[in-house]
């Protein structure tokens, strides 16, 4: 595992299980820097006053909340500090829900929980969660921020997934989707195609094509090769009849 991000204890009832938190995912993205085209030196960001058109140093900057256009409530650092949650090393489990009951819309970032050096009860907790097929809904504070999360057992490891709060999730009914009738033929073709393409999830089969193209572009330019800039193609929307024909053709290919 990678470096420990945070240490704490899983707490529920009269039980405390010391754990170490590690990142479960990593982002490998090609990063670009903004340069001055003329001399290729890195550019530095400055905060410019929109009225005076001059840079404003950090010590002269304040935070403000806009209550109406052009009118702000100023909040200073000391006042903000009062809203910071109290420091804690506890992952408090409040209740348990059946595994799979949490809508994926609520899921954010996943962490691994490793037993600490002197940890007791870790294996027992993981086994109990697996046996009962449940996940723990919990809260904790880390780096001056409060989190809501789900404690999950996957194999022998415990995972902690941060969750969005209810008011952060947009209800699907707000989209105003139309009730479009579906023919038996369309349903049959769609169902048959899905059945033909259904199999186990194998993430290693799929690569980040955009990252591969970026890496290839950088390597070509590093070798001094000229890059041919292609005109992007514009696709026209697919009609319902064309979609049905495409589904039928796809079904014949995988049959």
DRENROVO-823845 format. One record per residue: residue in one letter; x, y, z of N, C-alpha, C, CB in turn. Coordinates in steps of 0.001 Angstrom, whole numbers, padded with zeros to 6 digits, always signed. Glycine has a CB too. Example, Ala and Ser with C-alpha at 12.3 -4.5 7.8 and 13.67 -1.06 7.14 Angstrom:
2
a+013190-005690+007800+012300-004500+007800+013200-003300+007800+011308-004473+009046;s+012850-002250+007080+013670-001060+007140+012900+000030+007870+014084-000598+005725;
//
This chain:
255
x+000839-001200+000000+000000+000000+000000+000876+001254+000000-000950+000004+001226;x+000272+002360-000381+000993+003617-000383+001133+004190+001009+000308+004606-001274;x+001544+005431+001066+001768+006091+002348+000464+006233+003131+002406+007467+002132;x+000574+006208+004450-000582+006398+005309-001048+007844+005232-000255+006008+006762;x-002332+008049+004958-002896+009389+004864-003342+009888+006232-004071+009407+003887;x-003865+008953+007054-004494+009366+008315-004600+008139+009207-005911+010016+008074;x-004557+008356+010513-004731+007266+011476-005915+007566+012380-003447+007057+012316;x-006647+006525+012726-007787+006700+013620-008284+005354+014103-008917+007465+012921;x-009509+005345+014635-010101+004105+015127-011559+004017+014692-009989+004015+016665;x-011964+002833+014255-013376+002582+013967-014068+002379+015309-013573+001329+013012;x-015109+003161+015550-015790+003111+016855-017269+002787+016673-015628+004454+017609;x-017730+001726+017321-019157+001435+017379-019432+000627+018645-019632+000663+016103;x-020521+001013+019329-020808+000379+020612-019663+000620+021575-021054-001129+020438;x-019134-000446+022140-017991-000348+023061-016696-000793+022392-018241-001192+024316;x-016689-000830+021088-015549-001374+020350-014783-000279+019623-016019-002428+019353;x-013453-000348+019699-012570+000547+018956-011543-000300+018200-011863+001569+019915;x-011449-000077+016899-010495-000822+016079-009536+000168+015429-011226-001684+014997;x-008269+000254+015894-007297+001193+015309-006969+000831+013858-006006+001212+016146;x-006965+001839+012988-006712+001603+011563-005862+002717+010982-008033+001486+010786;x-005268+002411+009816-004534+003394+009027-005230+003522+007677-003027+002988+008856;x-005391+004746+007207-006132+005003+005981-005180+005238+004824-007062+006202+006155;x-005458+004567+003694-004647+004695+002486-005553+004993+001295-003819+003405+002237;x-005037+005693+000302-005783+005919-000927-005975+004596-001657-005060+006943-001831;x-007172+004389-002226-007450+003167-002968-007385+003386-004477-008812+002626-002585;x-007374+004638-004893-007292+004941-006327-006229+006018-006545-008683+005410-006887;x-005710+006077-007746-004735+007107-008090-005094+007683-009448-003287+006538-008092;x-004790+008935-009636-005066+009596-010903-003758+009799-011657-005789+010948-010679;x-003638+009114-012769-002435+009255-013596-002819+010033-014854-001816+007848-013961;x-002727+011335-014767-003079+012187-015890-001875+013021-016303-004271+013092-015535;x-001724+013194-017591-000641+014032-018098-000954+015483-017754-000453+013848-019641;x-000008+016129-017087-000192+017506-016649+000580+018466-017552+000256+017668-015188;x-000092+019533-017963+000560+020557-018763+000768+021816-017920-000273+020875-020027;x+001806+022582-018256+002072+023860-017608+001787+024982-018599+003539+023934-017090;x+001287+026091-018095+001097+027268-018938+002424+028015-019047-000022+028197-018366;x+002832+028296-020287+004110+028963-020538+003885+030240-021346+005085+028018-021281;x+004838+031139-021249+004853+032329-022101+005338+031880-023481+005779+033477-021498;x+004493+032052-024501+004840+031539-025819+006196+032064-026307+003754+031908-026816;x+006516+033326-025996+007729+033957-026525+009005+033344-025954+007708+035444-026233;x+009074+033176-024642+010320+032676-024045+010172+031317-023360+010836+033677-023047;x+008960+030729-023387+008687+029401-022832+009047+029288-021350+009448+028356-023614;x+008797+030352-020601+008970+030347-019148+007606+030154-018503+009645+031667-018649;x+007563+029426-017392+006292+029154-016718+005616+030449-016265+006517+028229-015514;x+004297+030470-016381+003506+031615-015946+003034+031402-014516+002305+031841-016885;x+002981+032472-013740+002501+032402-012354+001170+033127-012257+003536+033019-011362;x+000246+032503-011521-001076+033095-011376-001041+034239-010364-002097+032030-010948;x-001734+035324-010674-001859+036446-009753-003327+036792-009576-001066+037670-010260;x-003660+037317-008387-005006+037795-008129-005041+039287-008456-005437+037522-006646;x-005824+039640-009462-005870+041020-009950-007157+041703-009493-005763+041057-011493;x-007038+042895-008955-008215+043679-008576-008946+044109-009844-007812+044924-007714;x-010233+043758-009931-011005+044082-011130-011209+045589-011291-012357+043382-011084;x-011086+046353-010192-011294+047811-010247-009991+048548-010536-011895+048318-008926;x-008949+048246-009751-007674+048956-009907-006754+048338-010953-006959+049000-008592;x-007058+047096-011368-006263+046394-012378-004819+046171-011933-006279+047173-013681;x-004621+045929-010626-003279+045688-010098-003280+044389-009285-002802+046891-009222;x-002119+043712-009174-002040+042491-008362-002289+042802-006887-000664+041816-008536;x-002988+041894-006191-003287+042060-004771-002524+040993-003986-004830+041964-004501;x-001621+041385-003058-000864+040397-002282-001773+039594-001356+000228+041091-001464;x-001293+038445-000922-002091+037535-000094-002601+038211+001171-001273+036311+000278;x-001756+039021+001827-002144+039649+003088-003256+040684+002906-000937+040304+003730;x-003512+041104+001697-004569+042086+001439-005847+041439+000909-004079+043128+000450;x-005867+040107+000870-007035+039395+000353-007938+038940+001503-006596+038182-000498;x-009239+039044+001305-010225+038566+002283-011271+037737+001550-010897+039760+003051;x-011980+036893+002292-013029+036072+001704-014380+036745+001920-013022+034648+002311;x-015213+036688+000894-016537+037292+000995-017592+036419+000352-016543+038666+000356;x-018796+036430+000924-019918+035678+000373-020875+036666-000294-020646+034845+001485;x-021198+036412-001561-022048+037339-002306-023520+037112-001944-021832+037169-003832;x-024153+038100-001321-025563+038002-000934-026477+038533-002036-025812+038770+000371;x-025968+039450-002833-026642+039931-004030-025562+040495-004932-027749+041006-003698;x-025892+040786-006172-024871+041198-007128-024094+042426-006645-025512+041489-008475;x-022765+042226-006490-021893+043317-006071-021881+043591-004577-022288+044545-006773;x-022651+042827-003782-022693+043050-002334-022239+041779-001620-024127+043463-001869;x-021240+041923-000735-020624+040766-000099-020639+040892+001420-019195+040592-000594;x-020692+039750+002079-020461+039675+003519-019019+039199+003701-021500+038703+004239;x-018213+040012+004385-016808+039658+004601-016693+038725+005801-015943+040929+004816;x-015963+037625+005608-015727+036653+006682-014219+036495+006840-016417+035265+006375;x-013703+036809+008022-012250+036730+008214-011828+035336+008688-011787+037793+009228;x-010527+035102+008725-009978+033779+009030-010374+033296+010415-008469+033802+008915;x-010385+034201+011401-010732+033811+012774-012178+033336+012858-010509+034987+013742;x-013061+034012+012120-014463+033604+012116-014649+032252+011435-015318+034660+011422;x-013920+032047+010339-013997+030762+009644-013485+029623+010520-013200+030817+008341;x-012472+029925+011312-011881+028904+012180-012900+028345+013158-010696+029478+012944;x-013876+029172+013563-014906+028729+014509-015827+027664+013914-015734+029917+014966;x-015912+027618+012579-016778+026631+011932-016044+025313+011643-017335+027206+010633;x-014736+025297+011851-013957+024089+011596-014336+023003+012586-012451+024383+011675;x-014622+021779+012138-014999+020708+013062-013868+020363+014017-015416+019466+012289;x-014238+019923+015215-013244+019554+016218-012419+018375+015721-013922+019213+017561;x-011128+018434+016005-010228+017361+015609-010607+016068+016331-008762+017741+015910;x-010594+014963+015601-010956+013680+016185-010224+012573+015450-012483+013456+016134;x-010035+011462+016122-009408+010297+015513-010378+009123+015474-008136+009912+016276;x-011679+009420+015514-012684+008373+015560-013499+008322+014270-013601+008583+016751;x-013659+007131+013729-014619+006871+012661-015854+006298+013355-014034+005876+011547;x-016852+007129+013585-018031+006728+014353-019051+006046+013448-018667+007948+015047;x-019322+004765+013716-020326+004021+012962-021682+004219+013653-019952+002490+012864;x-022640+004797+012926-023943+005134+013509-024992+004067+013264-024431+006445+012955;x-024934+003394+012119-025918+002362+011801-025378+001502+010675-027286+002986+011413;x-026088+000407+010400-025696-000497+009325-026843-000642+008332-025286-001878+009889;x-026481-000771+007047-027480-000977+005994-027048-002174+005160-027646+000303+005099;x-028003-002775+004445-027695-003920+003609-026732-003527+002485-028983-004515+003028;x-025779-004402+002187-024833-004152+001102-025578-003963-000215-023821-005310+000986;x-025204-002937-000950-025848-002650-002219-027019-001705-002120-026295-003900-002835;x-027408-001344-000884-028556-000461-000699-028207+000998-001025-029072-000567+000736;x-026925+001355-000945-026512+002733-001199-026451+002984-002702-025141+003027-000543;x-027213+003945-003178-027222+004310-004592-025835+004806-004990-028302+005394-004882;x-025259+004323-006108-023931+004772-006549-023809+006284-006697-023593+004127-007858;x-024932+007002-006865-024891+008459-006941-024259+009074-005696-026293+009012-007137;x-024375+008395-004565-023873+008941-003312-022389+008641-003099-024677+008393-002156;x-021817+007733-003869-020431+007310-003660-019449+008335-004205-020184+005956-004317;x-018382+008625-003442-017348+009558-003889-015993+008861-003977-017264+010765-002938;x-015158+009017-002963-013771+008513-003024-013598+007305-002101-012763+009632-002632;x-012827+006339-002581-012625+005094-001832-011240+005068-001190-012805+003872-002755;x-011198+004607+000069-009939+004434+000792-009849+003001+001318-009825+005459+001961;x-008618+002529+001494-008389+001265+002181-008118+001552+003652-007208+000479+001536;x-008617+000695+004502-008314+000763+005931-007448-000442+006295-009628+000795+006792;x-006236-000151+006724-005299-001198+007128-005269-001269+008647-003873-000931+006557;x-005213-002478+009230-005099-002544+010684-003816-001885+011159-005151-003993+011161;x-003897-001133+012256-002704-000500+012804-001840-001563+013472-003079+000622+013813;x-000639-001181+013847+000340-002143+014362-000222-002976+015496+001586-001423+014833;x-000908-002314+016437-001421-003028+017607-002923-003276+017515-001107-002247+018873;x-003459-003293+016263-004902-003390+016081-005436-004757+016494-005265-003109+014634;x-006566-004741+017193-007297-005968+017520-008730-005779+017039-007245-006290+019071;x-009333-006854+016577-010722-006806+016149-010928-006503+014680-011434-005803+016939;x-009850-006196+013951-009991-005841+012531-010563-007011+011724-008628-005414+011947;x-009924-008178+011840-010387-009342+011080-011804-009745+011468-009442-010518+011290;x-012103-009631+012770-013437-009996+013246-014504-009064+012668-013482-009963+014780;x-014185-007769+012605-015135-006800+012062-015367-007045+010579-014634-005370+012288;x-014285-007271+009824-014420-007543+008394-015249-008797+008152-013041-007691+007746;x-015003-009836+008952-015750-011093+008798-017223-010900+009131-015151-012189+009693;x-017499-010114+010174-018887-009881+010574-019648-009108+009501-018938-009120+011905;x-019011-008101+008906-019665-007332+007844-019960-008222+006635-018785-006137+007422;x-019000-009105+006290-019219-010029+005170-020332-011011+005489-017930-010789+004835;x-020285-011584+006682-021261-012604+007072-022678-012045+007095-020908-013176+008441;x-022831-010822+007617-024153-010207+007739-024548-009429+006492-024188-009289+008940;x-023605-009300+005552-023854-008613+004280-024364-007196+004512-024862-009400+003434;x-023615-006432+005324-024008-005067+005647-022820-004119+005494-024574-004994+007074;x-023124-002810+005454-022128-001749+005432-022458-000768+006544-022085-001035+004045;x-021425-000191+007139-021634+000749+008233-021672+002184+007741-020549+000590+009275;x-022684+002935+008137-022762+004359+007817-022060+005118+008936-024256+004838+007647;x-021060+005903+008596-020215+006498+009628-019848+007941+009294-018949+005670+009811;x-019320+008622+010299-018816+009989+010128-017437+010073+010775-019799+011046+010754;x-016614+010976+010253-015296+011209+010840-014778+012564+010395-014302+010089+010444;x-013735+013027+011072-013107+014306+010743-011668+014050+010335-013176+015298+011942;x-011280+014635+009215-009915+014453+008721-009458+015743+008061-009828+013259+007722;x-008308+016260+008490-007731+017486+007926-008727+018642+007924-007243+017229+006506;x-009342+018861+009092-010254+019981+009326-011517+019935+008459-009529+021275+009079;x-011930+018720+008101-013151+018569+007323-013920+017349+007802-012834+018455+005820;x-015244+017475+007871-016098+016370+008302-016538+015554+007092-017330+016895+009078;x-016629+014235+007290-017003+013338+006209-018142+012412+006628-015796+012520+005762;x-018959+012045+005642-019949+010988+005779-019458+009847+004908-021405+011467+005366;x-019567+008626+005396-019015+007537+004598-019653+006196+004881-017553+007437+004828;x-019207+005197+004105-019674+003820+004244-018476+002922+004524-020435+003351+002967;x-018568+002137+005590-017533+001173+005958-017915-000161+005326-017381+001047+007528;x-017035-000676+004461-017366-001869+003687-016269-002920+003826-017578-001510+002207;x-016671-004180+003753-015710-005282+003752-015675-005884+002360-016078-006362+004818;x-014488-005952+001780-014290-006591+000484-013159-007594+000643-013973-005540-000644;x-013520-008865+000700-012525-009879+001001-012047-009696+002438-011337-009804+000006;x-010745-009637+002625-010188-009493+003975-009916-008040+004342-008906-010291+004096;x-010145-007123+003407-009810-005725+003658-011065-004909+003955-009063-005130+002457;x-010908-003904+004798-011982-002946+005040-011748-001727+004156-012054-002540+006549;x-012841-001229+003581-012760-000028+002766-013660+001045+003366-013158-000325+001300;x-013256+002283+003160-014037+003425+003629-014321+004308+002421-013282+004223+004761;x-015591+004463+002081-015986+005249+000920-016709+006505+001375-016877+004422-000026;x-016211+007672+000971-016905+008905+001320-018208+008992+000536-016014+010141+001040;x-019242+009540+001192-020559+009653+000590-020969+011110+000455-021589+008890+001413;x-021715+011406-000584-022318+012729-000717-023510+012829+000235-022758+012998-002192;x-023794+014048+000683-024975+014254+001509-026212+014342+000616-024827+015533+002374;x-027367+014122+001216-028616+014044+000450-028872+015299-000369-029785+013803+001383;x-028547+016473+000183-028842+017714-000543-027865+017975-001695-028816+018890+000419;x-026859+017117-001866-025924+017259-002980-026352+016448-004205-024533+016834-002544;x-027296+015548-004024-027734+014670-005108-029002+015225-005745-027974+013233-004591;x-028965+015411-007059-030096+015964-007798-031096+014851-008097-029621+016646-009113;x-032347+015064-007739-033391+014067-007973-033644+013916-009464-034693+014456-007244;x-033782+012675-009928-033971+012418-011352-035280+013010-011859-033937+010921-011626;x-036263+013156-010982-037556+013702-011412-037437+015153-011875-038571+013606-010274;x-036349+015832-011490-036164+017220-011909-035814+017330-013391-035075+017875-011074;x-035480+016206-014038-035103+016235-015446-036314+016362-016364-034324+014988-015799;x-037488+015995-015899-038688+016089-016717-038650+015172-017925-038888+017501-017168;x-038248+013909-017725-038148+012967-018839-039531+012619-019392-037421+011690-018392;x-039618+012535-020720-040885+012190-021351-041119+010683-021289-040912+012677-022810;x-042389+010302-021214-042760+008893-021215-042937+008453-022660-044062+008642-020384;x-041881+007857-023235-041891+007469-024646-042250+005985-024749-040506+007756-025318;x-043289+005639-025528-043691+004227-025662-042601+003404-026331-044994+004111-026466;x-042502+002121-025949-041482+001217-026469-042172+000004-027068-040478+000795-025355;x-041842-000319-028317-042469-001465-028969-041849-002768-028488-042344-001352-030489;x-042591-003869-028656-042088-005186-028263-040831-005541-029059-043174-006262-028469;x-040826-005137-030350-039673-005442-031196-038423-004733-030682-039952-005037-032653;x-038555-003459-030343-037414-002695-029827-036899-003295-028524-037805-001226-029610;x-037815-003678-027647-037429-004269-026366-036727-005598-026577-038654-004457-025468;x-037249-006424-027498-036657-007740-027750-035249-007600-028314-037535-008552-028716;x-035071-006696-029300-033754-006512-029899-032755-006003-028859-033833-005537-031085;x-033185-004999-028078-032301-004457-027053-031930-005500-026012-032953-003270-026378;x-032898-006292-025568-032651-007319-024548-031720-008402-025076-033972-007946-024085;x-031933-008823-026341-031085-009866-026925-029646-009386-027069-031632-010299-028290;x-029481-008146-027490-028133-007599-027656-027407-007510-026317-028195-006215-028314;x-028112-007047-025288-027506-006943-023956-027122-008321-023445-028471-006257-022966;x-027999-009316-023666-027718-010673-023209-026468-011234-023887-028919-011583-023480;x-026323-010939-025207-025156-011426-025944-023863-010796-025443-025320-011148-027429;x-023928-009547-024996-022727-008810-024592-022444-008887-023101-022855-007373-024993;x-023270-009594-022362-023130-009653-020901-022031-010636-020503-024468-010057-020243;x-021174-010215-019593-020092-011067-019100-019511-010481-017831-018992-011236-020163;x-018479-011092-017272-017853-010563-016042-017145-009240-016308-016850-011583-015464;x-017095-008405-015288-016417-007111-015411-014914-007331-015429-016816-006157-014250;x-014246-006874-016493-012804-007014-016645-012214-005650-016996-012454-008073-017736;x-011951-004806-015994-011491-003439-016266-010184-003369-017030-011339-002698-014986;x-009352-004411-016924-008068-004397-017628-008223-004443-019144-007223-005562-017175;x-009415-004781-019632-009657-004824-021076-009763-003415-021677-010938-005615-021370;x-009990-002435-020841-010250-001092-021343-009132-000141-020911-011618-000583-020843;x-008597+000586-021872-007511+001523-021602-007995+002952-021793-006303+001238-022513;x-007266+003882-021192-007579+005299-021341-007008+005770-022684-006997+006144-020142;x-007867+005742-023709-007401+006069-025056-006919+007517-025163-008513+005822-026065;x-007589+008428-024441-007177+009832-024494-005757+010003-023949-008162+010713-023697;x-005458+009339-022819-004118+009427-022248-003075+008822-023182-004076+008727-020893;x-003431+007716-023840-002502+007083-024776-002178+008016-025939-003087+005766-025303;x-003210+008703-026461-002988+009626-027574-002150+010824-027136-004329+010102-028146;x-002404+011324-025926-001612+012441-025409-000148+012040-025266-002167+012918-024055;x+000088+010850-024707+001456+010376-024509+002159+010199-025849+001463+009054-023726;x+001442+009652-026837+002026+009471-028163+002353+010811-028809+001078+008675-029058;x+001452+011793-028613+001689+013130-029158+002947+013753-028558+000479+014036-028898;x+003094+013643-027242+004261+014212-026558+005545+013532-027023+004113+014074-025030;x+005500+012204-027170+006692+011475-027602+007089+011842-029029+006456+009970-027500;x+006092+012030-029901+006388+012434-031280+007031+013815-031321+005108+012428-032127;x+006466+014754-030553+007015+016110-030538+008409+016121-029925+006090+017058-029762;x+008642+015255-028923+009964+015182-028301+011014+014688-029301+009926+014255-027072;x+010560+013865-030276+011474+013370-031307+011610+014352-032470+010994+012021-031826;x+010855+015461-032383+010939+016467-033426+010043+016194-034613+012332+016583-033888;x+009109+015256-034497+008210+014934-035603+007132+015999-035743+007569+013555-035395;x+006679+016214-036967+005628+017182-037232+004272+016528-037002+005736+017736-038673;x+003371+017243-036356+002051+016719-036043+001042+017238-037059+001630+017107-034608;x+000343+016321-037711-000703+016703-038663-001995+016966-037890-000916+015589-039751;x-002515+018180-037997-003753+018549-037301-004933+018237-038210-003750+020060-036893;x-005789+017301-037755-006922+016861-038559-008160+017662-038223-007186+015374-038351;x-008998+017865-039209-010258+018573-038984-011241+017609-038314-010845+019133-040331;x-011858+018003-037205-012780+017099-036508-014017+016812-037351-013196+017698-035160;x-014492+015560-037281-015707+015186-038003-016927+015540-037169-015705+013679-038347;x-017974+015937-037839-019223+016294-037168-020265+015211-037452-019734+017696-037639;x-020790+014620-036407-021768+013542-036538-023180+014096-036419-021528+012455-035472;x-024062+013617-037274-025450+014050-037172-026195+013150-036199-026135+014040-038556;x-027238+013661-035531-027992+012855-034565-028612+011625-035222-029086+013699-033910;x-028664+010520-034476-029257+009283-034966-030755+009288-034721-028609+008067-034296;x-031527+008994-035773-032981+008933-035623-033378+007625-034960-033682+009078-036990;x-034640+007543-034519-035124+006335-033850-035054+005126-034783-036567+006539-033356;x-035422+005308-036048-035371+004194-037009-033942+003740-037252-036018+004601-038338;x-033025+004700-037357-031617+004358-037566-031042+003633-036357-030800+005617-037857;x-031474+004029-035160-031000+003380-033939-031458+001925-033910-031508+004130-032687;x-032718+001683-034302-033238+000318-034326-032460-000533-035319-034732+000315-034679;x-032150+000054-036494-031360-000670-037494-029953-000969-036981-031281+000137-038796;x-029369-000006-036249-028020-000200-035691-028029-001307-034646-027490+001113-035068;x-029084-001357-033833-029197-002417-032828-029315-003787-033487-030407-002167-031919;x-030117-003866-034558-030275-005131-035270-028949-005576-035880-031347-005002-036363;x-028200-004622-036475-026901-004944-037061-025916-005407-036008-026339-003741-037798;x-025915-004744-034860-025015-005122-033763-025339-006512-033254-025106-004112-032614;x-026630-006831-033186-027060-008136-032697-026578-009241-033643-028600-008180-032551;x-026615-008970-034969-026154-009960-035941-024656-010201-035810-026491-009508-037365;x-023887-009143-035475-022433-009269-035345-022030-010161-034183-021806-007906-035172;x-022760-010053-033063-022364-010819-031870-023052-012160-031791-022664-010032-030618;x-024015-012404-032696-024766-013675-032673-023860-014839-033079-025997-013602-033621;
//
